[in-house]
Amino acid sequence: MPLLSLPPLARPLPPLPLRLCAAAWLALALAALPAGSPLAQQGYPGRPIRLVVPFPPGSGSDITARTVAQKMAEQNHWSVLVDNRPGAGGNLGVDSVAKSAPDGHTLVLGQTNNLAINPTLYPQLPYDPLKDLVPVALLSSSPIVLVTSLKSAFKTYADVVAAARMQPDTVTLGVAGSTAQLAGKLAENAAGIRLRHIPYKGAAQGVTDLVGGQIDLYISSVPTLLGQVRNGRLRALAITSARRSGQLPDTPTLAESGYPGFDVTTWYGILAPAGTPAAIVQQLNQAINQALAQPDVAEKLRSEGGEVLGGSAERFAELLRTEVPRWGKIVKDSGASVN
């Protein structure tokens, strides 16, 4: 039997008190829905989303986060605010998000160092990346690059090795972040040399000291240092990935420099506090992947030396389950530690 098309009811609306009562019951019913229910998430986001970047402005992490956050905001008509909270090798910012309300309004940009390396490098890390955070989506990956000033006598990594062998522990290497520190330590171990590490909170001061002659070398991600190399302030000596960077095609890899098998990269991804509803994680994952799929975003990340990743939240979770123990072993084998 076909469905009947009924005219609108001609009766007037019920009295105001009854309507208010019905609204109250509807609110109670929505509150009783499971946290992950799509219906319960229809109002998300209810306020600006804060994306914590645990490193200073201008870093590779910051560039990546702002590129993706801006496109997420444009495409979804959201307000996405980038909040730089550097300190303790990226641990302070990550910890603040791990302890935030799991409602999808506070996110963090995680990467290799504060998620996979620091759990072993720092004896008392205040968060567990596998238990206190939920992966949302991978963004990109990048090699690490070793640079020096144009005034330096070092033209190749072989020059660094020769100088360090003549005078151990005198060649200075600026580092900011445990991925760069560990990459430098692994490069030293491969060559059988010892450099003197000088820690920095971010690349800005490290590059200033490098150009000014206060340190001999600096090591960080390609996105962080690419602009300084391109504008002629710095000389790139070697990169740590297995293949040359498309943005630094003339810079040899450490494998090409005489250390076969050397391959160290850093990856970036967005995470939320553990307990964030699955529907919100899925909504964020979709928004991030849509942003990464835009040609201007992909080109921006590639132009900064990164490789676009993306994919499902589970892909990111599986990477974490693999990377945490892998880097833990590398840290122990390298002998690196933070007191």
SEDOZA-696994 format. One record per residue (C-alpha): x, y, z; chain; residue number from 1; residue in three letters. Coordinates in steps of 0.2 Angstrom, whole numbers, plus 5000, padded with zeros to 4 digits. Example, Ala and Ser with C-alpha at 12.3 -4.5 7.8 and 13.67 -1.06 7.14 Angstrom:
<drengus>
+------+------+------+--------+-------+-------+
|   c1 |   c2 |   c3 | drengu | vomar | marlo |
+------+------+------+--------+-------+-------+
| 5062 | 4978 | 5039 |      A |     1 |   ALA |
| 5068 | 4995 | 5036 |      A |     2 |   SER |
+------+------+------+--------+-------+-------+
</drengus>
This chain:
<drengus>
+------+------+------+--------+-------+-------+
|   c1 |   c2 |   c3 | drengu | vomar | marlo |
+------+------+------+--------+-------+-------+
| 5000 | 5000 | 5000 |      A |     1 |   MET |
| 5008 | 5017 | 4995 |      A |     2 |   PRO |
| 5012 | 5029 | 5009 |      A |     3 |   LEU |
| 4999 | 5042 | 5012 |      A |     4 |   LEU |
| 5004 | 5061 | 5011 |      A |     5 |   SER |
| 4996 | 5069 | 5026 |      A |     6 |   LEU |
| 4994 | 5088 | 5027 |      A |     7 |   PRO |
| 5002 | 5097 | 5041 |      A |     8 |   PRO |
| 4993 | 5097 | 5058 |      A |     9 |   LEU |
| 4982 | 5112 | 5060 |      A |    10 |   ALA |
| 4982 | 5111 | 5079 |      A |    11 |   ARG |
| 4992 | 5125 | 5089 |      A |    12 |   PRO |
| 5008 | 5121 | 5097 |      A |    13 |   LEU |
| 5007 | 5115 | 5115 |      A |    14 |   PRO |
| 5008 | 5128 | 5129 |      A |    15 |   PRO |
| 5026 | 5135 | 5133 |      A |    16 |   LEU |
| 5029 | 5125 | 5149 |      A |    17 |   PRO |
| 5025 | 5109 | 5140 |      A |    18 |   LEU |
| 5037 | 5113 | 5126 |      A |    19 |   ARG |
| 5051 | 5118 | 5138 |      A |    20 |   LEU |
| 5048 | 5101 | 5147 |      A |    21 |   CYS |
| 5050 | 5092 | 5130 |      A |    22 |   ALA |
| 5066 | 5101 | 5127 |      A |    23 |   ALA |
| 5073 | 5096 | 5144 |      A |    24 |   ALA |
| 5069 | 5078 | 5141 |      A |    25 |   TRP |
| 5077 | 5079 | 5123 |      A |    26 |   LEU |
| 5093 | 5086 | 5132 |      A |    27 |   ALA |
| 5093 | 5072 | 5144 |      A |    28 |   LEU |
| 5091 | 5059 | 5131 |      A |    29 |   ALA |
| 5106 | 5066 | 5121 |      A |    30 |   LEU |
| 5116 | 5066 | 5137 |      A |    31 |   ALA |
| 5113 | 5048 | 5140 |      A |    32 |   ALA |
| 5119 | 5043 | 5123 |      A |    33 |   LEU |
| 5136 | 5034 | 5122 |      A |    34 |   PRO |
| 5151 | 5046 | 5120 |      A |    35 |   ALA |
| 5155 | 5039 | 5103 |      A |    36 |   GLY |
| 5137 | 5041 | 5096 |      A |    37 |   SER |
| 5137 | 5050 | 5080 |      A |    38 |   PRO |
| 5121 | 5059 | 5086 |      A |    39 |   LEU |
| 5130 | 5065 | 5102 |      A |    40 |   ALA |
| 5144 | 5072 | 5091 |      A |    41 |   GLN |
| 5133 | 5083 | 5080 |      A |    42 |   GLN |
| 5138 | 5099 | 5089 |      A |    43 |   GLY |
| 5157 | 5096 | 5087 |      A |    44 |   TYR |
| 5167 | 5106 | 5088 |      A |    45 |   PRO |
| 5158 | 5117 | 5100 |      A |    46 |   GLY |
| 5172 | 5129 | 5102 |      A |    47 |   ARG |
| 5190 | 5133 | 5095 |      A |    48 |   PRO |
| 5201 | 5118 | 5093 |      A |    49 |   ILE |
| 5218 | 5120 | 5101 |      A |    50 |   ARG |
| 5233 | 5112 | 5092 |      A |    51 |   LEU |
| 5248 | 5111 | 5104 |      A |    52 |   VAL |
| 5265 | 5111 | 5096 |      A |    53 |   VAL |
| 5278 | 5106 | 5109 |      A |    54 |   PRO |
| 5292 | 5117 | 5100 |      A |    55 |   PHE |
| 5295 | 5135 | 5096 |      A |    56 |   PRO |
| 5288 | 5145 | 5081 |      A |    57 |   PRO |
| 5297 | 5142 | 5065 |      A |    58 |   GLY |
| 5302 | 5124 | 5069 |      A |    59 |   SER |
| 5299 | 5110 | 5057 |      A |    60 |   GLY |
| 5285 | 5104 | 5068 |      A |    61 |   SER |
| 5277 | 5122 | 5069 |      A |    62 |   ASP |
| 5278 | 5124 | 5050 |      A |    63 |   ILE |
| 5269 | 5107 | 5047 |      A |    64 |   THR |
| 5256 | 5110 | 5060 |      A |    65 |   ALA |
| 5251 | 5128 | 5054 |      A |    66 |   ARG |
| 5250 | 5122 | 5036 |      A |    67 |   THR |
| 5238 | 5108 | 5040 |      A |    68 |   VAL |
| 5228 | 5118 | 5054 |      A |    69 |   ALA |
| 5225 | 5132 | 5042 |      A |    70 |   GLN |
| 5218 | 5121 | 5029 |      A |    71 |   LYS |
| 5207 | 5111 | 5041 |      A |    72 |   MET |
| 5200 | 5128 | 5047 |      A |    73 |   ALA |
| 5196 | 5134 | 5029 |      A |    74 |   GLU |
| 5188 | 5118 | 5023 |      A |    75 |   GLN |
| 5177 | 5115 | 5038 |      A |    76 |   ASN |
| 5174 | 5133 | 5044 |      A |    77 |   HIS |
| 5182 | 5128 | 5061 |      A |    78 |   TRP |
| 5193 | 5139 | 5072 |      A |    79 |   SER |
| 5210 | 5130 | 5074 |      A |    80 |   VAL |
| 5222 | 5138 | 5085 |      A |    81 |   LEU |
| 5241 | 5133 | 5085 |      A |    82 |   VAL |
| 5248 | 5135 | 5103 |      A |    83 |   ASP |
| 5267 | 5133 | 5104 |      A |    84 |   ASN |
| 5272 | 5125 | 5121 |      A |    85 |   ARG |
| 5291 | 5121 | 5120 |      A |    86 |   PRO |
| 5301 | 5113 | 5134 |      A |    87 |   GLY |
| 5309 | 5097 | 5140 |      A |    88 |   ALA |
| 5312 | 5090 | 5122 |      A |    89 |   GLY |
| 5294 | 5092 | 5118 |      A |    90 |   GLY |
| 5288 | 5083 | 5133 |      A |    91 |   ASN |
| 5279 | 5098 | 5142 |      A |    92 |   LEU |
| 5267 | 5101 | 5127 |      A |    93 |   GLY |
| 5263 | 5083 | 5125 |      A |    94 |   VAL |
| 5260 | 5080 | 5143 |      A |    95 |   ASP |
| 5248 | 5095 | 5144 |      A |    96 |   SER |
| 5237 | 5087 | 5131 |      A |    97 |   VAL |
| 5238 | 5070 | 5138 |      A |    98 |   ALA |
| 5230 | 5077 | 5154 |      A |    99 |   LYS |
| 5217 | 5087 | 5145 |      A |   100 |   SER |
| 5199 | 5084 | 5143 |      A |   101 |   ALA |
| 5196 | 5070 | 5130 |      A |   102 |   PRO |
| 5183 | 5080 | 5120 |      A |   103 |   ASP |
| 5192 | 5083 | 5104 |      A |   104 |   GLY |
| 5195 | 5102 | 5107 |      A |   105 |   HIS |
| 5214 | 5099 | 5113 |      A |   106 |   THR |
| 5226 | 5091 | 5101 |      A |   107 |   LEU |
| 5245 | 5089 | 5100 |      A |   108 |   VAL |
| 5257 | 5088 | 5086 |      A |   109 |   LEU |
| 5268 | 5073 | 5090 |      A |   110 |   GLY |
| 5283 | 5066 | 5082 |      A |   111 |   GLN |
| 5297 | 5054 | 5083 |      A |   112 |   THR |
| 5306 | 5062 | 5097 |      A |   113 |   ASN |
| 5292 | 5065 | 5110 |      A |   114 |   ASN |
| 5282 | 5049 | 5106 |      A |   115 |   LEU |
| 5295 | 5035 | 5101 |      A |   116 |   ALA |
| 5312 | 5041 | 5108 |      A |   117 |   ILE |
| 5309 | 5051 | 5124 |      A |   118 |   ASN |
| 5300 | 5036 | 5133 |      A |   119 |   PRO |
| 5318 | 5028 | 5134 |      A |   120 |   THR |
| 5328 | 5044 | 5133 |      A |   121 |   LEU |
| 5320 | 5052 | 5149 |      A |   122 |   TYR |
| 5320 | 5040 | 5164 |      A |   123 |   PRO |
| 5304 | 5048 | 5171 |      A |   124 |   GLN |
| 5293 | 5053 | 5157 |      A |   125 |   LEU |
| 5276 | 5060 | 5164 |      A |   126 |   PRO |
| 5265 | 5052 | 5150 |      A |   127 |   TYR |
| 5264 | 5035 | 5141 |      A |   128 |   ASP |
| 5262 | 5038 | 5122 |      A |   129 |   PRO |
| 5254 | 5021 | 5120 |      A |   130 |   LEU |
| 5241 | 5023 | 5134 |      A |   131 |   LYS |
| 5238 | 5042 | 5137 |      A |   132 |   ASP |
| 5235 | 5047 | 5119 |      A |   133 |   LEU |
| 5225 | 5042 | 5104 |      A |   134 |   VAL |
| 5232 | 5043 | 5087 |      A |   135 |   PRO |
| 5222 | 5054 | 5075 |      A |   136 |   VAL |
| 5232 | 5055 | 5058 |      A |   137 |   ALA |
| 5250 | 5055 | 5052 |      A |   138 |   LEU |
| 5255 | 5071 | 5043 |      A |   139 |   LEU |
| 5272 | 5069 | 5035 |      A |   140 |   SER |
| 5290 | 5063 | 5037 |      A |   141 |   SER |
| 5307 | 5071 | 5035 |      A |   142 |   SER |
| 5325 | 5067 | 5035 |      A |   143 |   PRO |
| 5337 | 5076 | 5047 |      A |   144 |   ILE |
| 5351 | 5087 | 5040 |      A |   145 |   VAL |
| 5368 | 5092 | 5047 |      A |   146 |   LEU |
| 5373 | 5110 | 5043 |      A |   147 |   VAL |
| 5387 | 5122 | 5046 |      A |   148 |   THR |
| 5390 | 5140 | 5043 |      A |   149 |   SER |
| 5397 | 5147 | 5026 |      A |   150 |   LEU |
| 5413 | 5153 | 5035 |      A |   151 |   LYS |
| 5416 | 5135 | 5042 |      A |   152 |   SER |
| 5431 | 5125 | 5035 |      A |   153 |   ALA |
| 5420 | 5110 | 5035 |      A |   154 |   PHE |
| 5414 | 5106 | 5017 |      A |   155 |   LYS |
| 5409 | 5088 | 5019 |      A |   156 |   THR |
| 5405 | 5076 | 5033 |      A |   157 |   TYR |
| 5422 | 5068 | 5030 |      A |   158 |   ALA |
| 5430 | 5085 | 5036 |      A |   159 |   ASP |
| 5420 | 5084 | 5052 |      A |   160 |   VAL |
| 5426 | 5066 | 5055 |      A |   161 |   VAL |
| 5444 | 5071 | 5052 |      A |   162 |   ALA |
| 5443 | 5086 | 5064 |      A |   163 |   ALA |
| 5434 | 5076 | 5077 |      A |   164 |   ALA |
| 5447 | 5062 | 5076 |      A |   165 |   ARG |
| 5462 | 5074 | 5078 |      A |   166 |   MET |
| 5454 | 5083 | 5093 |      A |   167 |   GLN |
| 5440 | 5072 | 5101 |      A |   168 |   PRO |
| 5425 | 5081 | 5110 |      A |   169 |   ASP |
| 5430 | 5098 | 5104 |      A |   170 |   THR |
| 5419 | 5100 | 5088 |      A |   171 |   VAL |
| 5403 | 5107 | 5094 |      A |   172 |   THR |
| 5386 | 5101 | 5088 |      A |   173 |   LEU |
| 5370 | 5111 | 5092 |      A |   174 |   GLY |
| 5354 | 5100 | 5095 |      A |   175 |   VAL |
| 5336 | 5104 | 5099 |      A |   176 |   ALA |
| 5325 | 5089 | 5101 |      A |   177 |   GLY |
| 5329 | 5071 | 5105 |      A |   178 |   SER |
| 5327 | 5065 | 5086 |      A |   179 |   THR |
| 5341 | 5077 | 5081 |      A |   180 |   ALA |
| 5352 | 5073 | 5096 |      A |   181 |   GLN |
| 5350 | 5054 | 5093 |      A |   182 |   LEU |
| 5353 | 5056 | 5074 |      A |   183 |   ALA |
| 5369 | 5065 | 5079 |      A |   184 |   GLY |
| 5374 | 5052 | 5091 |      A |   185 |   LYS |
| 5371 | 5038 | 5079 |      A |   186 |   LEU |
| 5382 | 5047 | 5066 |      A |   187 |   ALA |
| 5396 | 5049 | 5078 |      A |   188 |   GLU |
| 5395 | 5031 | 5083 |      A |   189 |   ASN |
| 5395 | 5026 | 5064 |      A |   190 |   ALA |
| 5411 | 5036 | 5062 |      A |   191 |   ALA |
| 5419 | 5032 | 5078 |      A |   192 |   GLY |
| 5420 | 5050 | 5084 |      A |   193 |   ILE |
| 5414 | 5060 | 5098 |      A |   194 |   ARG |
| 5407 | 5078 | 5096 |      A |   195 |   LEU |
| 5402 | 5090 | 5110 |      A |   196 |   ARG |
| 5383 | 5092 | 5110 |      A |   197 |   HIS |
| 5376 | 5109 | 5114 |      A |   198 |   ILE |
| 5357 | 5109 | 5118 |      A |   199 |   PRO |
| 5345 | 5122 | 5112 |      A |   200 |   TYR |
| 5326 | 5125 | 5115 |      A |   201 |   LYS |
| 5324 | 5128 | 5097 |      A |   202 |   GLY |
| 5332 | 5131 | 5080 |      A |   203 |   ALA |
| 5332 | 5150 | 5080 |      A |   204 |   ALA |
| 5345 | 5152 | 5094 |      A |   205 |   GLN |
| 5355 | 5137 | 5087 |      A |   206 |   GLY |
| 5356 | 5144 | 5070 |      A |   207 |   VAL |
| 5361 | 5162 | 5076 |      A |   208 |   THR |
| 5375 | 5154 | 5086 |      A |   209 |   ASP |
| 5380 | 5144 | 5071 |      A |   210 |   LEU |
| 5381 | 5159 | 5060 |      A |   211 |   VAL |
| 5390 | 5169 | 5073 |      A |   212 |   GLY |
| 5403 | 5155 | 5076 |      A |   213 |   GLY |
| 5399 | 5150 | 5093 |      A |   214 |   GLN |
| 5396 | 5132 | 5088 |      A |   215 |   ILE |
| 5403 | 5122 | 5073 |      A |   216 |   ASP |
| 5388 | 5112 | 5068 |      A |   217 |   LEU |
| 5369 | 5111 | 5070 |      A |   218 |   TYR |
| 5357 | 5096 | 5066 |      A |   219 |   ILE |
| 5339 | 5097 | 5064 |      A |   220 |   SER |
| 5325 | 5092 | 5052 |      A |   221 |   SER |
| 5325 | 5097 | 5034 |      A |   222 |   VAL |
| 5309 | 5108 | 5036 |      A |   223 |   PRO |
| 5317 | 5118 | 5050 |      A |   224 |   THR |
| 5333 | 5122 | 5041 |      A |   225 |   LEU |
| 5329 | 5121 | 5023 |      A |   226 |   LEU |
| 5325 | 5140 | 5021 |      A |   227 |   GLY |
| 5342 | 5144 | 5029 |      A |   228 |   GLN |
| 5351 | 5133 | 5017 |      A |   229 |   VAL |
| 5342 | 5140 | 5002 |      A |   230 |   ARG |
| 5345 | 5158 | 5007 |      A |   231 |   ASN |
| 5364 | 5155 | 5008 |      A |   232 |   GLY |
| 5366 | 5157 | 5027 |      A |   233 |   ARG |
| 5370 | 5138 | 5030 |      A |   234 |   LEU |
| 5379 | 5124 | 5021 |      A |   235 |   ARG |
| 5371 | 5107 | 5021 |      A |   236 |   ALA |
| 5384 | 5093 | 5024 |      A |   237 |   LEU |
| 5374 | 5077 | 5025 |      A |   238 |   ALA |
| 5356 | 5071 | 5027 |      A |   239 |   ILE |
| 5351 | 5055 | 5037 |      A |   240 |   THR |
| 5338 | 5047 | 5026 |      A |   241 |   SER |
| 5342 | 5032 | 5015 |      A |   242 |   ALA |
| 5338 | 5043 | 4999 |      A |   243 |   ARG |
| 5343 | 5061 | 4995 |      A |   244 |   ARG |
| 5330 | 5074 | 4999 |      A |   245 |   SER |
| 5321 | 5081 | 4984 |      A |   246 |   GLY |
| 5323 | 5098 | 4991 |      A |   247 |   GLN |
| 5342 | 5096 | 4994 |      A |   248 |   LEU |
| 5347 | 5085 | 4979 |      A |   249 |   PRO |
| 5365 | 5090 | 4980 |      A |   250 |   ASP |
| 5367 | 5085 | 4998 |      A |   251 |   THR |
| 5374 | 5067 | 5000 |      A |   252 |   PRO |
| 5366 | 5055 | 5013 |      A |   253 |   THR |
| 5377 | 5048 | 5027 |      A |   254 |   LEU |
| 5376 | 5031 | 5018 |      A |   255 |   ALA |
| 5384 | 5039 | 5003 |      A |   256 |   GLU |
| 5397 | 5047 | 5014 |      A |   257 |   SER |
| 5404 | 5031 | 5019 |      A |   258 |   GLY |
| 5391 | 5024 | 5032 |      A |   259 |   TYR |
| 5380 | 5011 | 5023 |      A |   260 |   PRO |
| 5363 | 5007 | 5030 |      A |   261 |   GLY |
| 5362 | 5024 | 5039 |      A |   262 |   PHE |
| 5343 | 5029 | 5039 |      A |   263 |   ASP |
| 5335 | 5041 | 5052 |      A |   264 |   VAL |
| 5319 | 5051 | 5048 |      A |   265 |   THR |
| 5307 | 5060 | 5059 |      A |   266 |   THR |
| 5288 | 5059 | 5056 |      A |   267 |   TRP |
| 5274 | 5070 | 5062 |      A |   268 |   TYR |
| 5256 | 5066 | 5067 |      A |   269 |   GLY |
| 5241 | 5073 | 5077 |      A |   270 |   ILE |
| 5235 | 5065 | 5093 |      A |   271 |   LEU |
| 5221 | 5068 | 5106 |      A |   272 |   ALA |
| 5220 | 5063 | 5124 |      A |   273 |   PRO |
| 5215 | 5045 | 5127 |      A |   274 |   ALA |
| 5197 | 5043 | 5129 |      A |   275 |   GLY |
| 5192 | 5054 | 5115 |      A |   276 |   THR |
| 5176 | 5048 | 5107 |      A |   277 |   PRO |
| 5179 | 5037 | 5091 |      A |   278 |   ALA |
| 5167 | 5048 | 5081 |      A |   279 |   ALA |
| 5177 | 5063 | 5085 |      A |   280 |   ILE |
| 5193 | 5055 | 5081 |      A |   281 |   VAL |
| 5186 | 5049 | 5064 |      A |   282 |   GLN |
| 5179 | 5067 | 5060 |      A |   283 |   GLN |
| 5196 | 5074 | 5064 |      A |   284 |   LEU |
| 5205 | 5061 | 5054 |      A |   285 |   ASN |
| 5194 | 5064 | 5039 |      A |   286 |   GLN |
| 5197 | 5083 | 5040 |      A |   287 |   ALA |
| 5216 | 5080 | 5041 |      A |   288 |   ILE |
| 5216 | 5069 | 5026 |      A |   289 |   ASN |
| 5206 | 5081 | 5016 |      A |   290 |   GLN |
| 5218 | 5095 | 5020 |      A |   291 |   ALA |
| 5233 | 5084 | 5015 |      A |   292 |   LEU |
| 5225 | 5080 | 4999 |      A |   293 |   ALA |
| 5224 | 5098 | 4994 |      A |   294 |   GLN |
| 5238 | 5102 | 4981 |      A |   295 |   PRO |
| 5243 | 5118 | 4990 |      A |   296 |   ASP |
| 5246 | 5109 | 5006 |      A |   297 |   VAL |
| 5255 | 5094 | 4999 |      A |   298 |   ALA |
| 5266 | 5106 | 4989 |      A |   299 |   GLU |
| 5270 | 5117 | 5004 |      A |   300 |   LYS |
| 5275 | 5101 | 5014 |      A |   301 |   LEU |
| 5285 | 5095 | 5000 |      A |   302 |   ARG |
| 5293 | 5112 | 4997 |      A |   303 |   SER |
| 5299 | 5112 | 5015 |      A |   304 |   GLU |
| 5307 | 5095 | 5013 |      A |   305 |   GLY |
| 5293 | 5083 | 5020 |      A |   306 |   GLY |
| 5284 | 5068 | 5012 |      A |   307 |   GLU |
| 5265 | 5068 | 5014 |      A |   308 |   VAL |
| 5259 | 5053 | 5023 |      A |   309 |   LEU |
| 5241 | 5054 | 5030 |      A |   310 |   GLY |
| 5230 | 5038 | 5031 |      A |   311 |   GLY |
| 5219 | 5031 | 5045 |      A |   312 |   SER |
| 5220 | 5033 | 5063 |      A |   313 |   ALA |
| 5224 | 5014 | 5065 |      A |   314 |   GLU |
| 5239 | 5016 | 5053 |      A |   315 |   ARG |
| 5246 | 5029 | 5065 |      A |   316 |   PHE |
| 5243 | 5018 | 5080 |      A |   317 |   ALA |
| 5252 | 5003 | 5071 |      A |   318 |   GLU |
| 5267 | 5015 | 5067 |      A |   319 |   LEU |
| 5268 | 5020 | 5086 |      A |   320 |   LEU |
| 5267 | 5001 | 5091 |      A |   321 |   ARG |
| 5282 | 4998 | 5080 |      A |   322 |   THR |
| 5292 | 5014 | 5083 |      A |   323 |   GLU |
| 5292 | 5015 | 5102 |      A |   324 |   VAL |
| 5301 | 4998 | 5104 |      A |   325 |   PRO |
| 5312 | 5001 | 5089 |      A |   326 |   ARG |
| 5318 | 5018 | 5095 |      A |   327 |   TRP |
| 5319 | 5012 | 5112 |      A |   328 |   GLY |
| 5332 | 4999 | 5107 |      A |   329 |   LYS |
| 5342 | 5012 | 5097 |      A |   330 |   ILE |
| 5342 | 5024 | 5112 |      A |   331 |   VAL |
| 5349 | 5010 | 5123 |      A |   332 |   LYS |
| 5362 | 5004 | 5110 |      A |   333 |   ASP |
| 5368 | 5022 | 5107 |      A |   334 |   SER |
| 5371 | 5026 | 5125 |      A |   335 |   GLY |
| 5362 | 5042 | 5124 |      A |   336 |   ALA |
| 5353 | 5049 | 5140 |      A |   337 |   SER |
| 5345 | 5064 | 5147 |      A |   338 |   VAL |
| 5348 | 5067 | 5166 |      A |   339 |   ASN |
+------+------+------+--------+-------+-------+
</drengus>
